[in-house]
Amino acid sequence: MAMLGLIPAAVSTSVGSETAKPFAVVIIGGLISATLLTLTMLPALYRNFKVHPMKEIRAYIQPFMLAKLTQALSEIPNFPGMSVSDCEGFGREKVAGNQDYTPFLAKKRIEIFASDDRVEEIFAIIMQYASTHQHGAGKVYVIEVLEGGRINTGERGPQVA
């Protein structure tokens, strides 16, 4: 918007414009180049220099699918491990019921911290082996992790995944 306000000063031929015209041209040029750099260079730099080399893969699955999924994940060479906890929840589809009914359904929450290059393989295995081919089979999320650390050694960084 600032560029539009400076266009009259940049193209003006009136008396005294010889002082304001160069400033307007420089400011417009600077705004255009800054905008182009922001829209082209920063995304490219972000893609090439990953800021978050570690991810959390979080899945909510049907409890009866846990053994099958655990077996498939444990067959991945150097699998980083996982945490499993019981949880309850509901999604968009709710079962109608009486007042005493609770909409919450039992699920297993799985948390896996992995390096960025391992995420796609782990995600694909969860999608394949946790699927019941029914509504309510679960969800999988990939979340960027800022940092991780091993408590016993004090080691920090993406290698702890």
N, C-alpha and C positions, 0 to 999 in steps of 0.2 A: 504494500500500500504506500510505503514511503517513496517508492520509485515513481508512482503515478503523480504524487505531489511535486516531485522535482522535475518532471517533464517540461512544464512551462518555463522554468528557469533555464533548462538546458537548451531549449530551442528559441529563446527570446532574442530579439534583435533590437530591443529598445535601448534608450540611453541608460548607461550604468550597468547593462547586462554583461559587459566584458569582464567584470569582476566576479559575478555570481555564476556565469555560464560554466567556466572550468570546474568549479567546485561541484556543481550539479552533475556534470558529466562523470567526474571521478566517483562521486557517491553512487550514482546509478550503476556504473561499471563494477564497483566493489560489491554492491548488493546482488547483482546478477551473478558474478563469479562465486560469491559466498554461497548463494542458493544452489548453484550447480554443483559445487564441491560437496555441499551437505547432502544433496540428493543422490550423488553418484559415488563419490569417494568413500564416505563414511560407511555405507552398507558394505562396500567391497572390502574395506579394512576390517570390519567386524567379522565378515565371513572368513577371511584369511587368518585372523588372529583371534581364535576362539577365546572369549572372555571366561566362559564357564566350561572347562573341560570335563566336569563331572556332573552326572545327572542322577536324579532319583527316579526310579520306575516304581510307581505306586499302583497296585491293582486291588480291586475289590471283586472277589470271585465267590462262587457257590462253594460252601464247605466241602461237599462231596467231590469236588474237582481238585482239591489240594494235593492229594497223594499223586495223582497222575501228573500234575504240573510240576511238583517237586522233583519227581523222577526225571522228567524231561530237562528241567533246568540244571540238575546236578550232573547231567551228561555233557554239559558245555565245558570244554577245557578251561581250567583256571576260573571257574565261576566264582564271583566275588562273595557269594553268600546272600542270605536274605533273613528278614524278620517277619514273623507271622503273628497276627493278633486277631482276636475275635472282635467283631463289631456288628452293629445293627444299623439299618438305614432303609430308605425307600427312594425310588426315583420318580419319574413323571407319572408312571402308571400306578395307580393306587387301587387296592381291592376295596370295594364297598362293603361295609359291615355295620354291625350294631355299635352302640356306645362303648361297650367294653373291649372292642377290638382295637388292637394297636397296629398301625400300618408298617411298623418296623420289621424287617426280615433279617435273619442271621446271615452274615457274610464273613469271609476271611479277608483281612487286610494284609497285603504283602508289600514289603518295602525292600527294594534292592538299590544299592548305590553302586554305580558302575561308571567307568570312564566313557567318554563320549563315543568312542569308536566301538563300544560293545552294546550300546543301547538298542540299535536296530535288531540285532540277533535276539536279544532277550525279549524285546517287545513282541517280535513275531512269534516266538515260542509261547509266550503267555496268551496271545490272541488265538493260537492254534489249539493249545492243550487245555485251556480253561473254558473253551466254548462249549455251551450246551445246545447251541442253535435255537435257543428259546429266549423270550423276553426275560430280563432279570438275570442274565448270565453274568453280568458284571461290567466293570469299566477298568480302563488302564490309562494312566496319566504319566507323562514325562515332565519332570520339574527340574529346572536349573538349580544347581547347588553352588553356593558361593565358596564354601570351604568345608573341609573335613579334617579330623585329627584323630590319631590313636592316643588314647589316654595313657596307656602304659609306657609308651616310648616318647610321647611328646611330638611325634612326627605329624606334620601338617602338609596339606596339599592334595592334588588329584591322585597321587599314587596310593592314597589310603582307601580308595574305592574298592 
